[in-house]
Amino acid sequence: MAMSRQVVDDLLETKVGTLLDPRFHMSEKGQRILGTLFAGVFAAKLLLRVFSSPAPSEDYVVDPNVGADYKVVSEKEPELEDMPQLNLEMRRTFDAGYTLPIAKRLEQLRAMRKMLVESEGRILAALKEDLNRPQFEAIFYDIKVPLLEIDQTIRSLRQWAAPEYKGFNMLTFPSTQWLQKQPYGCALVIGSWNYPFCLSLIPVMGAIAAGNTVVLKPCNVSSACSRLQADLVREYMDPLVVQVVGTTMKGDRHCTAALLEQRWDKIFFTGSPTVGKVVALGAAKHLTPCTLELGGKNPVFVDKSANIEMAAKRTCWARCMNAGQQCISPDFVLCHRDVVDEFCEAAKSWLDKFFEGDAQKSAHFGRIVGASQVERIKGMLKNHGGKVVCGGEVDEKERYVAPTVVRVGIDSPAMDDETFGPILWYVTTDR
């Protein structure tokens, strides 16, 4: 008590009761003590904010009657004329707060994980039917990669959703500033056919984790995979959270056009630049933010300092993955003149080793997804204006295009568009 009284007396140079006296005077020693106390409180508060963030809120008000009067959102697939009502009902689900609780998001992520694990055999069969996908490629890309993404999201979701402390500002002291992440609302995901489960389910997973409702439009070019996605989502997941559309319709154009007439809060599209322009135009009408994951011409540079055997091995392997039908595979090689012959011989050798001398009979080589895609690639093989080094065979009935290496000039028509097939073009350079 004596020590406490002494501190107070030092602060005020008088009795404690004079604190209420407007004429009281504070000594220099008292000012130092008071300043130290304020600095300690401020430092403690700052450290607490830096090393701990508020937990994500679970205090969401959810309408218990959400979905009771819905006409379209159900376990049946909506028809083309249902798209406006589908959009409205999925938006109402989000507005009701149904997808906001972290527990609900985790529930749906775990349901998606269970769907992939329990349906592996059905997924492999669909990929085999559409693309003759080798088992290793199918498991790795369309099952394991989505599972890794889901597991990482489940582990990290509470941390990602937590408010992010934004530092101290003297102007607003002693208040606290933080960034609270919020979902967009109602999201549209338009999938692709080359990795139908990976490139559809990962964006859907991200949208669900963020607290959105989602409408998924798979690509019907890989028709068996498209139908299976619809069946599995309806079997395992909450129809109020995610809906799959368009899988019973012929083609994709009319369904996609009908979807783009509606207002979405976020659009995620994977596919060609041509369709990407259509999606961007539809999004622009409503100022909807969109992500376009498109293709391109991916060059490989092989100069005199390269390990030619390793360069040829890796380039040919990546070019022939999924029969060349992937947007991140090497599309053409710019090869230095001094090593171009060595590179060509190494490429021919590795293609022979990869597919045991006959890719058409190999269990490790896939097929082109459809007849129109085969015709497009066949046209490229006819009109490139260069020289075929190896391969070049096409079997329309089996949708087979052989792993092929072609020497072309930089101004060849083959350099204009993405190949999306098992053809490796190479161009000789002097640099």
Beta strands, then each sheet from edge to edge (+ up, - down):
strand 1: 164-165
strand 2: 178-179
strand 3: 186-190
strand 4: 213-217
strand 5: 242-244
strand 6: 266-270
strand 7: 290-293
strand 8: 299-302
strand 9: 332-336
strand 10: 387-390
strand 11: 394-395
strand 12: 400-401
strand 13: 404-407
strand 14: 423-429
sheet 1: 1+ 2-
sheet 2: 5+ 4+ 3+ 6+ 7+
sheet 3: 8+ 9+ 14+ 13+ 10-
sheet 4: 11+ 12-
end
